[in-house]
Amino acid sequence: MDFELMHPRDQLVNTMNRVYHSEMTTLSGGNLSIKDDEGAIWITPAGIDKGKLTGKDIMCVTADGTVVGPHRPSSEYPFHRAIYEQRPDLSAIVHAHPPSLVSFSILRRTPDTRIIPQANRVCGPVGFAPYALPGSEQLGKNIATTFGEGYNIIILENHGMVAGGDSLLAAFQRLETLDFCARTLIRAEGLGAIQTLSEAELNFFNHRHYVLPEFTVATHSSRERDLRQQIVEIVRRAVSRYLMISTEGVVSARLDEDSFLITPTGVDRGSLTVRDIVLVSNGARENGKMPSRSVKLHQAIYEAHPNIACVMTAQCPNVTAYAISESRFDSRTIPESYILLRDVPTIPFKTLYTDAPKVAQLVSLSSPVLLAENDCILVAGTDVLNAFDRLEVAEFSARSLIDAARSGWKFVPIGDQEIKDLKVAFSLE
């Protein structure tokens, strides 16, 4: 079902589910609202378990102030109302207490979204609102004033965060993306200097050439249908395991010598359907659909390597911490890590955007994983599950390395002779 055509109460329940189960708020914390075309504000209730919210629980405050519903509107209703009055261009608001963003809140700092281009483009600049009593008119004034300065997402001093958007999905994506930035920055602390992108570098994301000619699909083979379902299921699993978020992550899979399937651009990864997946054949895209911005990179990899059947790019917090810092990611932690990942090279930021053929030559089944500075991890595999396994192992390995580094003890990698033995035993050459 099209999210934007869902009733406001169903959008609010769906989104609160995602916020709660992504551990971005607690049973009693956080609140969401939508302002409809008639001026009514639909809002989550006060004092109701956010993990079991239903459509019947959602409250409505009509334009004339009448309260409709079985509960009390959220105690933070005053700041929702104040934001809508200050910013009539906004139609939805998300307030939550993700631990990573609360960390920034209590440090009186805002996360830097210039660590990867997608995050910066989704969130924009991040504001900061001074503390006031929860539920008070002063808190509403502080938050609305900050939104009035042009910010679409802000950190609340010693409280949490608030995001607005022209839809509830847009507001949620700002929350989720800023939370990703905060998690990644926290993980990167201690790995050395953190690299951010200049405006010129960020602009590469906007100007990537990825529009292909169209063709009309006549039929869909059974193999294609199966592969579409595999892609949807693995993307949703990646989102549920925080390896991807709603705005970031690409999966493609080879269909035949001249064709592959790829996830679309601008579609929420968490609600992806088989119909959203884009068929690319002989350099043309399925009519009426727009493939990922990285479609030409994936195409170059498939053309260079007939034995590669799946390519994924993702921004996972732990492994991305290495992509934004000066530390090298070392896969020699446990045998499984090295067997699946091999040595993981890091390529300069611009390479993914400006030189797809070069990237295609760097990746292979003998070197199936690479990191792109301030961007993503790229993995290749013999099928969808093989590539996803590599993605998971990379994120788990990065987490182990970061946690070990925080102990203050020295990381001891698997030795050179042991690596040689692994290469022989598992035919890794």
C-alpha positions, 0 to 999 in steps of 0.5 A: 500500500502507498504510504502517503495514501494511508490514513494519518492514524495508520501512518502514525502507527506504522512509523511509531512501530519503526521508531520503537523497534529500531530502539530510537525511543522507549515505551513511554517516550517520543511522539509523532504528528501529522497536520492534514489538509483541513488543519487537524493535527493527528497525534500519538496519545499520552501514556500509551505503550508505544510498542503496542500502539493501534489506530484506535489510540491515535488522537485528533485535535481539529482546527477549532481545538476539539479533541477527538479520541479515547486518550489525551493527546501527547503531553508534547502537543504544545510544541507540535502546534507551535512548530506548525504555526511557525512553519506552515510548510511542514506537515509532519513532526517526529520527536524521539529519544534515540540514545545516540542523539541523546548523547549529543544532546547532553554534550550540547553538540549536533552530529556532523552530517557531512560524513557521507553525502546522502546523510547531508542531503537528507538532513541538511544543517542541524539546529539546537534548541535550549532546554525548557520544561517538557510539555511547556509553552516555553519548550514549544517556543524554543523549538518553534523558534529554532525551526523558524531559523530554517532547520528541519531537524534539531537537537533538544538540549538534555532531551532528544530530537525533533524532525519535521517534513512535508510528509511523515516519511520525510520526517522519519527519514531525517530522524533515522539518518541523523541517528545513523550519523550519531551512531557512526560518529560515536563508533569512530571516536578513537579511530583517529581523525574523522574526515568530513566532506566539503561542499564541492565533494558533497555536490558529487552526489547531486550530479552523478549521471545515472539516467538510462534510456527506457525499454518496455518489459514484455514478460517476467520470467520465473527466475526474475520473479524469484530474484526480485523477491530475494532482493526485497527480503534481503533489503528488509532484513538489512534494514531490520538489522541496521545494516541499511536505513530507509534512505541508504543501501543498494542491492543488485543481482545478475539476471543473465549475461546482459541483464540485472535487477537493482533497487530503485532510487528515492524509495523507502528501503523499509517498505520495498516491494517486488514491483519497485525493483528495476530491471536493467537490460542492455544498458536500458532501464525498465520503463517508468522506473528509476534505478539507484544512482549507482546503477552504472557502477553495478553495470560496470562490475557485472560487465567486468566479472561474469562470475559476480552475481550480486553487488551491495553497497551499504552504510553500516555504522561500525564499518562506516566508522572506518570509512570516515576515519583514518584507521584501516579496517583489518579483517584478520580478526577471526578465520570467518572474517578473513575467509569472507572479506579477505583484505579490504582496501579503501578507495578515495571518496570520488572514485565511486562517482567518477571512475566506475571502470576503475572500481570494477577492476578493484573488486572481484570474488578474490577481493570482494569487499572494499570501503569508499572513504566517506561513503559506503562499503561495497560487497560482491558475491556469487549470489544474494545470500553470499553477498549479504553474508559478507556485509554482515560479517564486515559490520560484525568484524568492525564492531569487534575491532571498535569494542576491542580498541575501547578496552585499551588493549592492543589488537592482535591479528591472525598471523601471516602464516595462519593467513597463508594456511587459510588461503590454502585450506579454503582456496582463497587465491 
